[in-house]
Amino acid sequence: MKEDELLETLKAILLEDDRLVDKHIRSELEKIRDELLDDEKFGSRMRIHRDADVAFLKENFAQFFGNDVTTAIKHQIKNSQDEVIEALYPIIGKLISRFIRSEFEKLREGIDQQMSEVVSTKKWKRKFRSWISGTKESDLLISEQHPPSIEEILIIQKDSGLLLGSYSRNETVDQDMIAGMLTAIKAFVEDAFQKDNQDLEEIDYSSYRLLIFNFHKYYLTISVSGIIDTAFREKLSNKTFDFAEKHMNKNIIEVNSDLVSEISEKLSQTYND
Amino acid sequence: MTEFLSKKVILAGPLAVGKTSLVQKFVYNKFSEKYISTIGVRIEKKVIDMDSHKLNLIIWDLAGESTQKKSPQSYFLGTNGIIYVVDISRPPTFLNIQAEIDYLKQKVPNAPIIVIGNKADLFKKEELEETVSIIPVKPDFVTSAKTGDLVNEMFEELASRILDLQTS
């Protein structure tokens, strides 16, 4: 045997195993290539994994992404407040309009019911009250549906805006600061229109009305909820002028806690009925 | 017995000198770098203990104006004390200080006025004296709303002057 042939035979013996491995790898690669190029086979394998992942994520979404989603939403709302408000406005508007419609319905039903009480003593009493007070019967009817109620009274020194006394049915924010702010608003409005001897007398906010009674050195604000009719307004005016005459007829030099307590107590005695 | 008294105090001065920041530092011990211009007036309150009095300070933080003549005149009525603030880093805020203070004295003759040079934190200690020396009216306090330097002290000084005036 020639030397070359011998070398070839030796190589064949030595590399037999490697060749088998190589052949096996090639065949495996072929299979993988076929699977990758075959859309159906590759797709079905991927679907299995994808479905498993999706199911896992569905189950654990809150745990993995809850905080991120919350942060993203907060961020988005903060950065697009105007858009959010624009989007919510019509919805809130519809809700309010529905609420008002329903309240009007109730009001109408109440008035209808009262009107139908032809022979009731209530009706004759109302007619009598209307005749005595000069208030329209229709105003009395409406006011009976939402009777006016005093929520808060503040007596405020006119120039300084310092609180001289208060009466409140509920806990409110700091009354000293409300007194100051009201005085600033009043001063601004009165300055802006620059009409001599004209005072701001009323402020409407939401379902409340702020009635302002102006005196020389101080003013008194009464916050009222419900519907104010002429009779209530007149009663309140009379009570306020009586209060002023009886309890505020003094020269206030300094605003101290004794003065504030004394006036607050008188307010409570006068208006708490 | 401690007497509890309410007093109206006004903070006046040009735009962006730090009036609101001084009030926020004094009332809430807070400071923000963000500048939000005051519209009209802001009302704050703080009760401070003086020797024999508890003083309920109702603080009117007025919107900054180039001259106090532009502020609504009725805001000055019934005022017990005034803090006039300038920005020591911006000379235009104190060029007319004498005229402004004269005007306030004429508007509220019986109220003590304290002059404040604010934003001391923008200067090194050694630069401060020279900077303040160019202000035509010597400030009673050179404060920093940012660091809180002398903020409480200047309100306490005003409170003390208000009480002195009342007892004299």
Contacts between the chains, C-beta under 8 A, distances in Angstrom:
chain1	res1	chain2	res2	distance
A	157	B	78	6.4
A	158	B	77	7.8
A	158	B	78	7.7
A	159	B	74	7.9
A	159	B	77	3.7
A	159	B	78	3.2
A	160	B	8	4.4
A	160	B	58	7.8
A	160	B	77	6.9
A	160	B	78	2.8
A	160	B	79	7.1
A	160	B	80	7.4
A	161	B	8	6.5
A	161	B	43	7.8
A	161	B	58	6.9
A	161	B	60	7.7
A	161	B	78	7.0
A	162	B	6	4.7
A	162	B	7	7.8
A	162	B	8	6.1
A	162	B	58	6.2
A	162	B	78	7.2
A	163	B	6	7.0
A	174	B	45	6.5
A	176	B	6	7.1
A	176	B	45	5.1
A	176	B	56	6.7
A	176	B	58	5.8
A	177	B	43	5.1
A	177	B	44	7.2
A	177	B	45	5.7
A	177	B	58	7.6
A	179	B	58	7.9
A	180	B	8	7.8
A	180	B	43	3.7
A	180	B	45	7.6
A	180	B	58	5.2
A	180	B	60	6.7
A	181	B	43	5.0
A	184	B	40	6.7
A	184	B	41	4.8
A	184	B	43	6.7
A	184	B	60	7.2
A	184	B	75	6.8
A	187	B	72	5.9
A	187	B	74	3.7
A	187	B	75	6.2
A	187	B	77	7.8
A	188	B	40	6.4
A	188	B	72	6.0
A	190	B	74	7.0
A	191	B	72	4.7
A	191	B	73	7.0
A	191	B	74	5.6
A	254	B	5	6.2
A	254	B	166	7.1
A	255	B	5	6.7
A	255	B	6	4.3
A	256	B	3	5.9
A	256	B	4	5.9
A	256	B	5	5.2
A	256	B	6	7.5
A	257	B	3	7.5
A	257	B	4	3.6
A	257	B	5	7.9
A	260	B	6	7.7
